[in-house]
């Protein structure tokens, strides 16, 4: 599977509880935190829910 790097770019302050939990489940705690995940349908769905708060890039 391909790997993707997820980086938090915006704060979760003022966001819904579901968005906060999704960002936390992706392994992100604060702005500029990064996590590497396998590109699975579950992870891509989580990314789609909070795409306005994070930045995604492919990892070789």
C-alpha positions as semicolon CSV with decimal commas, in nm:
position;residue;x (nm);y (nm);z (nm)
1;X;0,000;0,000;0,000
2;X;0,104;0,357;-0,060
3;X;0,195;0,577;0,233
4;X;0,062;0,927;0,294
5;X;0,183;1,197;0,531
6;X;-0,085;1,399;0,710
7;X;0,006;1,735;0,867
8;X;-0,225;1,951;1,076
9;X;-0,230;2,307;0,940
10;X;-0,525;2,468;1,121
11;X;-0,654;2,458;1,478
12;X;-0,949;2,248;1,594
13;X;-1,073;2,526;1,823
14;X;-1,436;2,601;1,743
15;X;-1,479;2,282;1,536
16;X;-1,733;2,010;1,599
17;X;-1,655;1,726;1,838
18;X;-1,651;1,479;1,547
19;X;-1,387;1,683;1,364
20;X;-1,173;1,712;1,678
21;X;-1,193;1,337;1,736
22;X;-1,109;1,263;1,373
23;X;-0,797;1,482;1,382
24;X;-0,693;1,315;1,708
25;X;-0,756;0,968;1,561
26;X;-0,523;1,056;1,274
27;X;-0,249;1,100;1,535
28;X;-0,239;1,480;1,529
29;X;-0,231;1,679;1,852
30;X;-0,134;2,032;1,752
31;X;-0,054;2,248;1,451
32;X;0,249;2,122;1,254
33;X;0,218;1,768;1,389
34;X;0,258;1,500;1,122
35;X;0,167;1,134;1,096
36;X;0,226;0,871;0,829
37;X;-0,054;0,630;0,740
38;X;-0,124;0,360;0,486
39;X;-0,355;0,480;0,211
40;X;-0,665;0,280;0,307
41;X;-1,033;0,362;0,249
42;X;-1,081;0,422;0,623
43;X;-0,797;0,674;0,647
44;X;-0,901;0,846;0,323
45;X;-1,254;0,887;0,464
46;X;-1,116;1,045;0,781
47;X;-0,898;1,277;0,574
48;X;-1,199;1,382;0,366
49;X;-1,390;1,486;0,681
50;X;-1,115;1,722;0,799
51;X;-0,945;1,819;0,472
52;X;-0,986;2,188;0,557
53;X;-0,768;2,144;0,868
54;X;-0,489;1,925;0,730
55;X;-0,245;1,890;0,443
56;X;-0,181;1,555;0,273
57;X;0,119;1,447;0,068
58;X;0,240;1,117;-0,078
59;X;0,546;0,952;0,078
60;X;0,781;0,742;-0,133
